[in-house]
Amino acid sequence: MSATFMATEIAESGAVAHRQLTANAAPTAKLAAALRARKPSFAVTIARGSSDHAALYLKHLVELKAALACASLGPSLASLYHAPLRLAGAVAIAISQSGRSPDIVAMQRAARDQGAVAIAMVNDEDSPLARDADALLPLHAGAERSVAATKSMIASLVAGVSLVAHWSEDSELLAALAKLPSILDLSSAAPPSAAVETLAKAASLFVVGRGATHAVAAEAALKLKETSAIHAEAFSSAEVLHGPAGIIGPGFPVLAFAPADAAREEFFAALDRLASFGAAPLVVDYERHARWQTVVALDGGHPLLTPIVALHAFYRVAEATARRRGRDPDQPPHLMKVTETL
C-alpha cells in the first residue's frame, strides 16, 4: 500500500516546526515584548477540534509560565447567542488551520470589539481570521491533504509554546525549542506492532494525561475516533479515578501519555490504581516500562516539549491502527477538512 497523506504529513512535522520557528522568530519576539508591556489581566482562547486541544496546551503554558488565568471561549457566544463579554484588558488567542470557520471568526471579531487584543495562530494567512487579527503568527504548516490534522496540530503546539517562551523570557525553554525540529525529524521509528494490535482490537478506551499531556490525551482520543472509529474518552489522571473509573473491567485499555514534570509521580500512581481495577495500560513515554506495554517516544529536551514529541510518535500509531482496521485515515466518513460551524 502506498503511503497515506496522513503518514506523509506526520513525517513533515520537523520541517514545519523549523520553518515556523525561523520565519516567526522576530514577529513572536516583538509580540511577546508588546504583551509584557501591555500586562494583560487574563487570556482567552478561541478554537474548535484539534485546534482546541492546542488551545488547552496553550492554557497550561500561559497559566504556568505567564501567571495569567486562561479560559476557553465558546465561539457560539458570538455567532449564535450574540452575548457580549467584558474582555477589556484581555488577550484573545484564536487557533485555526483554515481560519474560515464562521463561529471562530465571529468570536475573534467580538473579542476585539469588546476590548481584547486579538492574536491569530492560523495556517491560511489569507483567511478572514488572519486578516481580522491585531497580530498574526502563521503556522507555516503548508497544505494538508489528509482530513486528519497532524502537522498543522504540531505547528499549533509549537506556535503556542514559542509565544509563551518569548513572553516569559524563559531562556531554557527557548533553547530547547530551537532543538525541537531536529528531534521531530529523528522521531521516525515505525509504530510498535503490539501497540497497533492492542488499539486495533479496542472498541472503547480511556486516554489519560496530566498537565502538559492532558491536551495531548484529548487530541489522541479525537484521532482514534476520527481515523479508526474507536470510542475514546480523554481524562486528566487527577479526575479519571472519580466517576470514569467505574466502568473499568478486566483488560480495559488505557492509553496513557506520561508527563515529564512535577505531575509524573502522581500520574503513575493513578495508573497503578487503574491497573489494580483491571485496566491494561499502554504508556507513551520517553522510557520503557517493564510492567506495561510502552510506545517509546524521544525526550523532547524539556518537560513542556516532550508532550509534542509524544503526540508526534502517537500519530504514527494512529495512522497504522486505522489501516489495520481497514480504514482510510485520509478520508474518515462524515468529515471534511474545513468544518464551517455557525
Summary of the structure (lengths in Angstrom):
residues: 342
radius of gyration: 19.2
end to end distance: 38.3
largest distance: 55.0
contacts: 1259
relative contact order: 0.15
helix: 49%
strand: 15%
